[in-house]
Amino acid sequence: MNKIPLGVSQCLLGEQVRFDGGHKRNRYLTDVLSEYVEFRPVCPEVAIGLGVPRKPIRLVVMGDETRVRSIESPDLDFTAALVAQAELAVAHMPDICGYVFMQKSPSCGVFGMKRYYPNGFSADSAGRGAYAKRLIELMPLLPVEEAGRLNDAGLRDNFLTRVFAYHDFKTHVASAPTAKKLIDFYSRYKYQVMAHHVPSYFSIGRYLANLSARDIYTSSDEFFRLFMEALAHHATRKGNTNAIMHLRGYLKQHLDTRDKQELSQLIESYKAGRVPLVVPLTLLKHHLLKLDNPYLKAQTFWAPHPEPLGLRNHIIEDSQ
């Protein structure tokens, strides 16, 4: 498989571009994920001409706006430059299938960024780094995550599930969509979508049932939106158990009493949070693949990302 292009904050790769002259190397990215992705590093603050080291900046509430300003020299405003850099980044790397941002950065922070009033007091509400905010506005379906949050097994699984699905669609459908390609694509992801969000499972099915009434490119774009929004919902134990139970239905006439009991016990253990997802899934897959059913073999639910990453080995608790 060709490596997947992934945007990333440059400091996370060990480059000394931080405001203090240091870096924030993330070993999961550099030592593990690098086997599967091609990083497209950007440090927007360096890209707009700020030096290394440099004076710190922060998010400042100015009326209805959030600005990025120097702490020591409040008249220095970098908001427009960071927004322009996001637009330039999107133009230069339209093929990226995800983005990992540095947390707590006034340019790259995505979640819960502290904001301040001009007088230095903290604002009650959180914001988003100017560069990250604009890039997400321009690519709203792009899977994004902060490096620090990748320490959570569930968040890591959800992010990479979306990255690999995004790449799959862009590679096999987006450039020349047909009704058959859309239906075939979704047929591989049906149980994955069921695990993430049951309402989407049904709504996408209904949408694909009426493709002939619309322009195929419009249908493809709308399907992709519905699909990525479905995967953005986190697959909980309840969702995964639901998908597993539906798949178990294919085995009703093929398992003896002992095998049925063993599988049921593992499913209940996962549902109760005593074992990780990979435990019942491995046994279920073992039995189902004996049926030689192409539809079941093609399901991405078995491995939404490369198995050597071992992401499902640690998923027991629901992600927040």
HELIX and SHEET records of a PDB file:
HELIX    1   1 GLN A   10  LEU A   13  5                                   4    
HELIX    2   2 ARG A   27  ARG A   27  1                                   1    
HELIX    3   3 TYR A   28  VAL A   32  3                                   5    
HELIX    4   4 LEU A   33  GLU A   35  5                                   3    
HELIX    5   5 PRO A   44  ALA A   47  1                                   4    
HELIX    6   6 THR A   79  HIS A   92  1                                  14    
HELIX    7   7 ALA A  130  LEU A  138  1                                   9    
HELIX    8   8 ALA A  147  ASN A  151  5                                   5    
HELIX    9   9 ALA A  153  PHE A  169  1                                  17    
HELIX   10  10 LYS A  170  ALA A  174  3                                   5    
HELIX   11  11 ALA A  179  HIS A  196  1                                  18    
HELIX   12  12 VAL A  198  LEU A  208  1                                  11    
HELIX   13  13 LEU A  211  ALA A  213  5                                   3    
HELIX   14  14 ILE A  216  ALA A  232  1                                  17    
HELIX   15  15 ARG A  237  ARG A  248  1                                  12    
HELIX   16  16 GLY A  249  LEU A  251  5                                   3    
HELIX   17  17 THR A  257  LYS A  271  1                                  15    
HELIX   18  18 VAL A  278  LEU A  288  1                                  11    
HELIX   19  19 LEU A  289  LEU A  291  5                                   3    
HELIX   20  20 PRO A  294  LYS A  297  1                                   4    
HELIX   21  21 THR A  300  TRP A  302  5                                   3    
HELIX   22  22 GLU A  307  LEU A  309  5                                   3    
HELIX   23  23 LEU A  311  HIS A  314  5                                   4    
SHEET    1   A 4 VAL A  37  VAL A  42  0                                        
SHEET    2   A 4 ILE A   4  SER A   9  1                                        
SHEET    3   A 4 TYR A  99  PHE A 101  1                                        
SHEET    4   A 4 VAL A 144  GLU A 146  1                                        
SHEET    1   B 3 GLU A  65  SER A  70  0                                        
SHEET    2   B 3 ILE A  57  MET A  62 -1                                        
SHEET    3   B 3 ARG A 115  TYR A 116  1                                        
END                                                                             
